[in-house]
């Protein structure tokens, strides 16, 4: 298996370690993960895990972009809560 093929699988492993839950999958093709604390009814991440997945690279890049966006939102939310609580940022 090449490094490219492992990227999706490595991302799924990282996500599940971080608290995401696999709520569906097609073995060797993709995994569908719910955000931590969610059941998947309000949105999931579909992570390609095999190069046979249509537009594998583009789909993986989209998932990474969505995670980066979520991280920025989380940082902004944390800063707002800290400011609200009177803590220095």
Buried (B, 14 or more C-beta within 10 A) or exposed (E): EEEEBEBBBEBBEEBEEEEBBBBEBEEEBBBBBBBEEBEBEEEBBBBBBBBEBEEBEEBBEBBEEEBEEEEEEEEEEEEEEEEEEEEEE
